[in-house]
Amino acid sequence: MTPRENSPIFLWCHPRSVSSAFERAFLTCSDEFICLHEPLSQAFYYGPEHISPRYVSEPPPILGHATTRSVHSLIFDRQRATDLRRVFVKDMAQFAISKPFQGRSVLSDPADATAALVFPLSSFAKAQHTFLIRDPRKSIPSLYALSIDKDRSGWDSFLPSEAGYAEQVLLFRIVTEVLHLPTVVVDADDLCARPLAALKAYCDAIGVSFTREMCSWQEGPVDTFGTWKGWHDDAERSTGFVKRECADQPRMEGLPESVAKCIDSNIPHFEYLHERRLRF
């Protein structure tokens, strides 16, 4: 990927992909990066343009960025501000896809790309886009367990639509096939198994400096993680990447049929991106 000086860097993820640990790597470089943690999440769940059905009957909390317009300004206007640090955005790919295109992995017509995105296509073209993936046989059971743990996450139901793989593929295809931009795909297993090599390869690919300090950090709460209670506990308790988080295949026995179907339906999306992953 050819470096694009001072453009925002997006890490597009799906839930439970070890993405908060990846973000912590860039939080160690606060002199070089401004990290924005899932800025589209409030617009997706709570705002007037909300796509998710989760909070329809509940009053939203006090919000700073409840519309895609305000998030767009937060990300792209920073590039014109006096702070010259790069913006690093970690967000879920499905949050960037408009409601009519949720659940789709392909466009029937490239001209639909503008309608498929919550930001202007011209803005997407100014950024660097990267992707983090994890085997759905590992991420989706984790998503299910947390989605029904009301004490921990505040949720009491699992929605297969929140898996996010189809939208991740759709976004990848828009970036590569419509905008014709290079991109980087990182597999979470590779990241956890060889964090130093993975992060160095990633940084080299996007044209930023790598330091060994990115692979470790201090255990403790992260202010920006507080928006979503319970979802980042593992990342806040961590001090670096842990191989066991990704290495072992979880037990599939006893999962509800809806969860098993969700896993099966998302394996082809994962495999599509996995074939295009960064190798190092």
Secondary structure as UniProt FT lines:
FT   TURN            5..6
FT   STRAND          9..13
FT   TURN            15..16
FT   HELIX           19..27
FT   TURN            28..32
FT   STRAND          33..37
FT   TURN            39..40
FT   HELIX           41..45
FT   TURN            48..49
FT   TURN            54..57
FT   HELIX           68..76
FT   HELIX           77..80
FT   STRAND          86..92
FT   HELIX           93..96
FT   HELIX           99..101
FT   TURN            102..103
FT   HELIX           110..112
FT   HELIX           113..116
FT   HELIX           121..124
FT   TURN            125..126
FT   STRAND          128..133
FT   HELIX           136..147
FT   HELIX           150..153
FT   HELIX           160..162
FT   HELIX           165..173
FT   HELIX           174..178
FT   STRAND          184..187
FT   HELIX           188..193
FT   HELIX           195..206
FT   HELIX           212..215
FT   HELIX           223..227
FT   TURN            229..232
FT   HELIX           233..237
FT   HELIX           244..247
FT   TURN            253..254
FT   HELIX           257..274
FT   TURN            275..276
//
